Amino acid sequence: MSEAGPAPLSSPPAVPAPPARPADAPPARRPAVRAGGGATAALLPVSPLDAGPAPRPPGRRARPPDPTTPLCPAVLDLPGPLHRPYVAGPRALRGPLELYLAEVGAQDERAMLWAQELLDREERARARAFRRARDRDAYVIAHATLRALLGPLLGVRADELPLMREPCAGCGAPHGRPALRAPGLHFSLSHSGDLVLVALAGTPVGVDVEGLASAEAVRSAQCALHPAEVAELARLPAYERQAAFTRTWVRKEAYLKGLGTGLVRDPALDHVGTGDRPVSPSPRWTLRDVLVPTGYAAAVALRRE
């Protein structure tokens, strides 16, 4: 994946596409946005959890941020250097938060081979354990591109990052989420289907991306929702519930990842809302939805300094 100019996000924000609606149903409230077709983007920052303007072509005047939209844009399609171990830096974070989004299917065979070379022994073993090639490719691209983003921040080779496993929030054993031994830099990684989402920040951060939940998943996961969220879903038309549940779930996952507990903490304890605007479950955390392609939902949670 070679570096190129930023892919503009000038279309309206996206939410996961709802299932087919009855003929008399009202039209969808927000059209979908699709990610750029495989083109890579330069390392550009995202405004710090405020919905700022999309990256713009050179020479075009920037519009002021729209304070009414709750969506965060992410740089579309993670950049190199998957093509080489790459050492450049160290560099500072370009703001409190940087978000990056990639499409696994946009990577060619050469990029996949380079990506595998960046993984450590444990990651390669995990990749081999996947039975489906699609799941294996998503894991490889997710972890290799995380390394490719962290390497320049620390000024080390992407395949020599000082990564570690934090203690498990449930049992305390050293098989928790991955982290850096270097202080002052936090990251979060999520992948689902064809998408990879990475967040880099100076404070604890969590991201999650998920494909549209099935109707069965919505019915069976009611116990994992806050009572207020259950009531909110019940008031929605049936054709809106899958999208609403999915955006609620990624908000919860992002927040719990940021806390470091994951699903060891009961997700029903925290109210994040099912509507277009997320509800922050704590005054110490900022929670936002993330702009992603049709059929997915994503969110990011950042602890305030």
C-alpha positions in Angstrom: 0.0 0.0 0.0 1.9 3.1 -1.2 1.3 6.5 0.2 -1.0 8.9 -1.7 -3.1 12.0 -1.1 -5.9 11.9 1.4 -9.3 10.5 0.4 -11.9 13.2 0.9 -14.9 12.4 3.0 -17.3 14.9 1.5 -20.4 12.8 1.4 -23.0 12.8 4.2 -22.3 10.7 7.3 -23.1 7.0 7.3 -24.8 4.5 9.5 -25.2 0.7 9.0 -27.8 0.1 6.2 -31.1 -1.2 7.6 -32.8 -4.3 6.3 -35.4 -4.0 3.6 -38.3 -1.8 4.7 -42.0 -2.1 4.1 -43.4 -0.2 1.1 -45.1 2.3 3.3 -42.1 2.9 5.5 -40.6 6.5 5.5 -37.3 7.0 3.6 -34.0 6.5 5.5 -32.9 9.6 7.3 -29.2 9.6 6.3 -27.6 8.3 3.1 -24.7 6.0 3.2 -21.0 6.8 2.5 -18.7 4.3 0.9 -15.0 4.2 1.5 -12.7 5.0 -1.3 -12.0 2.1 -3.6 -8.6 0.9 -2.4 -6.7 4.2 -2.7 -4.4 4.9 0.2 -4.3 8.0 2.3 -1.4 10.0 3.7 -1.0 10.1 7.5 -3.3 12.9 8.4 -4.8 13.6 11.8 -8.5 13.6 12.8 -9.7 16.6 14.8 -9.8 15.7 18.5 -13.2 14.0 18.8 -14.9 17.0 17.3 -16.6 16.6 14.0 -14.3 18.6 11.8 -14.3 19.0 8.0 -13.2 16.1 5.9 -9.7 16.2 4.4 -9.9 18.5 1.4 -8.0 18.8 -1.9 -5.1 21.3 -2.1 -6.2 24.8 -2.7 -9.8 24.4 -1.5 -10.8 26.6 1.4 -11.8 24.7 4.5 -15.2 25.1 5.9 -15.6 25.6 9.7 -16.4 22.5 11.7 -20.1 21.7 12.1 -20.7 21.4 15.8 -24.0 19.7 15.3 -22.8 16.4 13.8 -21.7 13.6 16.2 -19.6 11.7 13.6 -15.8 11.6 13.5 -14.2 11.1 10.1 -11.3 8.7 9.8 -8.5 8.7 7.3 -9.7 6.3 4.6 -7.6 3.3 3.8 -4.5 2.9 6.0 -1.3 4.0 4.4 2.0 2.2 4.0 4.5 1.3 5.0 3.5 -2.3 4.8 6.0 -2.5 1.9 9.0 -2.2 4.2 9.9 -2.3 7.9 10.2 1.5 7.7 11.9 3.8 10.2 11.1 7.5 10.2 10.7 9.5 13.3 9.8 9.5 16.0 7.0 11.9 15.4 4.4 13.4 17.7 0.7 12.7 17.6 -1.1 15.3 15.5 -3.7 16.1 18.1 -5.4 14.2 20.9 -6.7 11.6 18.5 -5.8 10.0 15.2 -8.2 7.6 13.5 -7.5 5.3 10.5 -9.7 3.1 8.5 -8.8 0.3 6.0 -10.6 -2.1 3.7 -9.0 -5.5 3.8 -10.2 -6.5 0.3 -8.4 -3.5 -1.2 -5.0 -5.1 -0.4 -3.3 -7.0 -3.2 -1.2 -10.2 -2.8 2.1 -8.3 -2.5 0.7 -6.2 0.4 -0.5 -9.4 2.1 3.0 -10.9 1.9 4.6 -7.8 3.3 2.0 -7.6 6.0 2.8 -11.1 7.2 6.5 -10.2 7.5 5.7 -7.5 10.1 3.9 -9.9 12.5 5.7 -11.4 15.5 5.7 -15.1 16.3 2.6 -15.0 18.5 0.6 -13.0 15.9 1.6 -15.4 13.1 0.5 -18.4 15.2 -2.9 -16.6 15.8 -3.2 -15.9 12.1 -2.6 -19.6 11.2 -5.3 -20.6 13.6 -8.1 -19.0 11.6 -9.9 -21.5 9.4 -11.4 -19.0 7.0 -9.0 -17.2 4.7 -11.0 -14.0 4.9 -10.7 -13.9 8.7 -7.0 -14.7 8.5 -6.4 -11.9 6.0 -8.3 -9.4 8.2 -6.3 -10.3 11.3 -3.0 -10.0 9.3 -3.8 -6.6 7.8 -5.2 -5.3 11.1 -2.1 -6.1 13.1 0.4 -5.3 10.4 -1.1 -1.9 9.8 -1.2 -1.2 13.5 2.5 -1.8 13.5 3.0 0.3 10.4 1.3 3.2 12.2 3.1 2.8 15.6 6.6 2.4 14.1 7.0 6.0 12.9 5.5 7.4 16.2 8.3 5.6 18.1 11.0 5.8 15.5 11.5 2.0 15.4 11.0 -0.7 12.8 7.4 -1.8 12.5 8.5 -5.4 13.2 10.5 -4.4 16.3 7.8 -2.6 18.3 8.0 -3.0 22.1 4.5 -4.6 22.4 3.3 -6.4 25.4 0.1 -8.0 26.8 -1.7 -6.2 29.7 -3.0 -8.3 32.6 -6.5 -9.8 31.8 -9.2 -7.7 33.5 -10.9 -10.9 34.5 -8.2 -13.2 35.9 -5.1 -11.1 35.9 -3.1 -13.4 33.7 -0.8 -11.8 31.0 -3.2 -12.4 28.1 -5.1 -9.1 28.1 -5.2 -6.5 25.3 -2.0 -5.5 23.5 -0.2 -2.4 24.7 3.1 -0.5 24.3 5.9 -0.6 26.8 6.6 3.0 25.8 4.7 5.6 28.0 2.5 8.3 26.7 1.0 6.5 23.7 -2.2 4.6 23.6 -3.9 2.7 20.8 -6.9 0.6 20.1 -7.6 -1.8 17.2 -10.8 -3.3 15.9 -11.6 -5.3 12.7 -14.8 -6.8 11.5 -15.6 -8.2 8.1 -13.7 -6.1 5.5 -12.9 -3.2 7.8 -10.0 -2.3 10.1 -10.2 0.6 12.4 -7.2 2.0 14.4 -7.1 4.8 17.0 -3.9 6.5 18.3 -4.1 8.8 21.3 -2.2 10.3 24.2 -4.7 9.1 26.7 -6.6 5.8 27.0 -8.7 5.2 23.9 -11.1 2.5 22.6 -12.5 1.8 19.1 -14.9 -0.8 17.8 -16.3 -1.5 14.3 -19.0 -4.1 13.7 -21.1 -5.3 10.7 -24.8 -4.8 10.9 -26.3 -7.1 13.6 -28.8 -9.7 12.6 -32.4 -9.5 13.8 -31.7 -12.6 15.9 -28.7 -10.9 17.6 -30.9 -7.9 18.4 -33.4 -10.2 20.1 -30.9 -12.3 22.0 -28.7 -9.5 23.2 -31.3 -7.5 25.1 -29.9 -8.5 28.4 -26.6 -6.8 27.5 -28.3 -3.4 27.1 -29.0 -0.8 29.7 -32.8 -0.7 30.6 -33.1 2.8 29.0 -31.6 1.4 25.7 -34.0 -1.5 25.7 -36.9 1.0 26.0 -35.5 3.1 23.2 -35.2 0.2 20.9 -38.8 -0.9 21.7 -40.1 2.5 20.6 -38.4 2.2 17.1 -40.0 0.6 14.1 -38.8 -2.9 13.5 -36.8 -2.0 10.4 -34.7 0.5 12.4 -33.7 -1.7 15.3 -30.8 -3.6 13.7 -29.0 -0.3 12.8 -29.8 1.2 16.2 -28.6 -1.8 18.1 -25.4 -2.0 16.1 -24.4 1.6 16.8 -25.3 1.1 20.5 -23.1 -2.0 20.7 -20.0 -0.4 19.1 -20.3 2.5 21.5 -20.3 0.1 24.5 -17.4 -1.9 23.1 -15.3 1.2 22.4 -15.9 2.5 25.9 -15.2 -0.8 27.6 -12.0 -1.2 25.5 -10.9 2.3 26.6 -11.5 1.4 30.2 -9.4 -1.7 29.7 -12.1 -4.1 31.0 -13.6 -5.3 27.8 -16.7 -7.4 28.3 -15.5 -8.5 31.7 -17.6 -5.4 32.8 -21.3 -5.9 32.3 -22.2 -3.8 29.2 -25.7 -3.3 30.6 -24.3 -1.0 33.3 -23.5 1.8 30.9 -26.0 3.9 29.0 -24.6 5.0 25.6 -27.9 5.6 23.8 -29.4 4.1 20.6 -30.1 7.3 18.7 -28.1 9.3 16.3 -26.1 10.9 19.1 -24.1 8.8 21.6 -24.5 9.4 25.3 -21.2 9.6 27.2 -21.4 7.1 30.1 -18.9 9.1 32.2 -17.9 12.7 32.5 -14.3 11.6 32.1 -14.9 10.1 28.7 -15.8 11.5 25.3 -17.8 9.1 23.1 -18.4 9.6 19.3 -19.6 7.6 16.4 -17.2 7.1 13.5 -17.9 7.5 9.8 -17.7 4.1 8.1 -19.0 2.4 4.9 -22.5 1.1 4.5 -23.3 -2.0 6.5 -21.1 -1.2 9.4 -21.1 1.0 12.6 -18.1 2.2 14.5 -17.4 4.3 17.6 -14.4 5.8 19.5 -14.1 6.6 23.2 -11.3 8.9 24.5 -10.5 9.6 28.1 -10.2 13.3 28.8 -6.9 14.6 30.2 
